Amino acid sequence: MKEPVLVVMAAGMGSRYGGLKQMDPVGSGGELIIDFSLYDAVMAGFKKVIFIIKKEMEEDFRPLIDNRSGRSIEVEYVFQDINDLPPGYSVPEGRVKPWGTSHAVLSCRGKIDGPFCVINADDYYGPGAFHSMYDFLEHAEDGEYYNYAMVGYRLENTLTEHGHVARGVCEITEDGYLAGVKERQKIMWRDGKIQYTENDVDWITVPEGTTVSMNFWGFTPSFIEEIKKRFPAFLDKTLKENPLKGEYLLPHTVDQLLKENKARVKVLPSFDRWVGVTYKEDRESVMNALQSMKDKGLYPEKLWDKV
């Protein structure tokens, strides 16, 4: 088996946050959120990481990685480019938004030939998630079905106090596999309940304890081929219906494969509390949470001095 590879999606601009939150220090030693994820990944056994970034970020972003965590894990960079489209397609006039998370992972084609997992650069997932995922990927091979995995979090452990977030709400089978995932773009605490809306008028309650995806997925190389194959159909639909903002999202692609009975996705449960910066107001609480973990000895005061 080939060594599992960690893929980090870091190309998003953080529109609700108002800037490049991937580069905003949150640790007492100047660490970014991704430093904590990389530390946990190294401790779990990962030896290589591929960062998906925008070309214009490279000069500022690379030194933050190469000069610290890059001394403890092999690092490669690929670029998500809005113009990276199949032959015969072009970016519609006025579109500046990237094509979404499936398109981001497609940027890694030609770079991955073994099992890999995908995370966001601006989310803290907890060490247990990386250990569970590495253990799964070590033995992940396709058979009758594509053999994938997803770290599942309790919804109430993943919300911010400062506004709505997008979450993939999951349906789980009795034997612990993903039956389906629905992306909810506006989900939040309202009057002591967790609710989401699709039209900004009607709010629907979601029970606490519901499993959600935080975009921590584990795949075999077959997933790259699937997103490449399905991209033209997405473009055909999106260029007609939502040419400026439509996104090719990982949960949608996984959901298609489940409905077509092509894949099985093992849910790896996590009871850790997600920490992330969706809004600028989240930054202080994230800094406090990460410092508390250092104070408890869960992380060294300076992460990369100890690896």
ROSEDREN-945065 format. One record per residue (C-alpha): x, y, z. Coordinates in steps of 0.5 Angstrom, whole numbers, padded with zeros to 4 digits, always signed. Example, Ala and Ser with C-alpha at 12.3 -4.5 7.8 and 13.67 -1.06 7.14 Angstrom:
residues 2
+0025-0009+0016/+0027-0002+0014/
This chain:
residues 307
+0000+0000+0000/+0002+0007-0001/+0003+0012+0004/-0003+0016+0006/-0003+0023+0003/-0006+0029+0007/-0009+0035+0002/-0011+0041+0005/-0015+0046+0001/-0013+0053+0003/-0015+0057-0004/-0021+0060-0001/-0021+0068+0001/-0026+0067+0007/-0031+0072+0004/-0035+0072+0011/-0029+0073+0015/-0026+0079+0011/-0019+0076+0009/-0014+0071+0008/-0016+0067+0015/-0011+0062+0013/-0005+0067+0014/-0008+0070+0021/-0004+0067+0027/-0008+0064+0033/-0003+0061+0037/+0002+0064+0042/+0008+0062+0038/+0005+0065+0032/+0002+0059+0029/-0004+0058+0024/-0010+0054+0025/-0007+0049+0020/+0000+0049+0024/-0005+0045+0029/-0008+0040+0024/-0001+0039+0021/+0002+0037+0028/-0004+0032+0029/-0003+0029+0022/+0005+0028+0023/+0003+0025+0030/-0002+0020+0027/+0003+0018+0022/+0002+0023+0015/+0009+0024+0012/+0007+0028+0006/+0002+0034+0005/-0001+0037-0001/-0003+0045-0001/-0008+0047-0005/-0007+0055-0006/-0008+0060-0011/-0002+0062-0015/-0003+0069-0012/-0002+0067-0005/+0004+0063-0006/+0009+0068-0004/+0006+0070+0002/+0004+0063+0004/+0010+0058+0003/+0014+0061+0008/+0009+0060+0013/+0009+0053+0012/+0016+0051+0009/+0020+0055+0015/+0016+0051+0020/+0012+0045+0019/+0015+0044+0013/+0022+0041+0016/+0018+0036+0019/+0013+0033+0013/+0014+0033+0006/+0010+0039+0003/+0008+0040-0004/+0004+0046-0007/-0002+0046-0013/-0006+0051-0015/-0013+0052-0016/-0014+0056-0022/-0021+0059-0024/-0019+0058-0032/-0018+0050-0031/-0023+0048-0035/-0025+0042-0039/-0024+0043-0047/-0029+0047-0050/-0031+0051-0043/-0029+0058-0041/-0030+0062-0035/-0037+0066-0036/-0036+0074-0036/-0036+0077-0029/-0035+0070-0025/-0029+0071-0020/-0031+0066-0015/-0027+0059-0015/-0031+0053-0018/-0031+0050-0011/-0028+0044-0007/-0029+0038-0012/-0025+0043-0017/-0020+0044-0012/-0019+0037-0011/-0018+0036-0018/-0012+0041-0018/-0009+0035-0015/-0009+0030-0021/-0003+0027-0023/+0000+0028-0016/-0004+0023-0012/-0003+0015-0014/-0005+0013-0007/-0010+0014-0001/-0011+0021+0001/-0015+0025+0006/-0018+0032+0005/-0019+0038+0010/-0020+0045+0010/-0014+0050+0012/-0018+0054+0017/-0021+0049+0021/-0019+0045+0027/-0021+0038+0027/-0017+0035+0034/-0012+0029+0034/-0017+0024+0034/-0019+0025+0027/-0013+0024+0024/-0011+0018+0028/-0018+0015+0026/-0017+0017+0018/-0010+0015+0018/-0011+0008+0021/-0017+0008+0015/-0013+0010+0010/-0007+0005+0011/-0012-0001+0009/-0016+0003+0004/-0017-0001-0003/-0023-0001-0007/-0027-0007-0008/-0034-0008-0011/-0035-0001-0008/-0030+0005-0008/-0028+0005-0001/-0028+0012+0002/-0029+0015+0009/-0031+0021+0013/-0030+0024+0020/-0037+0026+0023/-0038+0031+0028/-0044+0032+0033/-0047+0039+0030/-0048+0042+0036/-0040+0042+0037/-0039+0045+0030/-0043+0052+0031/-0040+0059+0032/-0044+0064+0036/-0043+0070+0031/-0047+0068+0025/-0049+0062+0020/-0045+0057+0017/-0045+0052+0012/-0045+0044+0014/-0046+0038+0011/-0052+0034+0015/-0051+0027+0014/-0056+0021+0014/-0052+0015+0018/-0054+0007+0017/-0054+0003+0023/-0048+0000+0021/-0044+0006+0021/-0044+0008+0014/-0046+0015+0010/-0053+0014+0007/-0053+0021+0004/-0051+0028+0006/-0054+0035+0005/-0051+0041+0004/-0054+0047+0009/-0051+0053+0007/-0055+0057+0013/-0055+0054+0019/-0054+0057+0026/-0057+0057+0033/-0063+0061+0034/-0067+0062+0040/-0064+0056+0043/-0065+0051+0037/-0061+0049+0031/-0064+0051+0025/-0063+0052+0018/-0066+0056+0012/-0066+0056+0005/-0070+0062+0003/-0068+0067+0009/-0076+0066+0011/-0077+0059+0013/-0073+0056+0019/-0072+0048+0020/-0070+0045+0026/-0064+0040+0026/-0064+0036+0033/-0057+0036+0037/-0053+0030+0036/-0054+0030+0028/-0048+0028+0025/-0045+0033+0020/-0039+0033+0015/-0033+0038+0016/-0030+0037+0010/-0025+0032+0013/-0026+0026+0008/-0022+0020+0006/-0021+0017-0001/-0018+0012-0006/-0015+0015-0012/-0022+0013-0016/-0025+0019-0013/-0020+0024-0017/-0022+0020-0023/-0030+0021-0021/-0029+0028-0020/-0026+0029-0027/-0031+0025-0031/-0037+0029-0027/-0034+0036-0028/-0037+0037-0035/-0044+0035-0033/-0044+0040-0027/-0041+0046-0032/-0047+0044-0037/-0052+0045-0031/-0049+0051-0027/-0047+0055-0033/-0055+0055-0035/-0057+0056-0028/-0052+0060-0023/-0046+0062-0028/-0043+0067-0023/-0044+0063-0016/-0045+0055-0017/-0040+0051-0014/-0038+0044-0015/-0038+0041-0008/-0035+0035-0005/-0041+0033-0001/-0045+0033-0007/-0040+0029-0011/-0040+0024-0006/-0048+0024-0005/-0048+0022-0013/-0044+0016-0012/-0048+0014-0006/-0054+0015-0010/-0051+0011-0016/-0049+0005-0011/-0042+0006-0013/-0038+0008-0006/-0039+0006+0001/-0037+0012+0006/-0035+0009+0013/-0036+0015+0018/-0031+0016+0023/-0034+0019+0029/-0031+0025+0033/-0034+0028+0039/-0028+0033+0039/-0031+0040+0039/-0029+0044+0032/-0025+0050+0033/-0025+0055+0027/-0025+0062+0024/-0031+0063+0020/-0032+0071+0022/-0027+0075+0025/-0031+0075+0032/-0029+0068+0032/-0021+0069+0033/-0021+0071+0040/-0025+0065+0042/-0021+0060+0038/-0014+0063+0041/-0017+0062+0048/-0019+0055+0046/-0012+0053+0043/-0008+0056+0049/-0012+0052+0053/-0010+0046+0050/-0003+0048+0050/-0004+0050+0058/-0007+0043+0059/+0000+0040+0055/-0004+0037+0049/+0001+0041+0045/+0008+0044+0046/+0008+0052+0047/+0012+0052+0041/+0009+0047+0036/+0015+0045+0031/+0020+0046+0037/+0018+0039+0039/+0017+0035+0032/
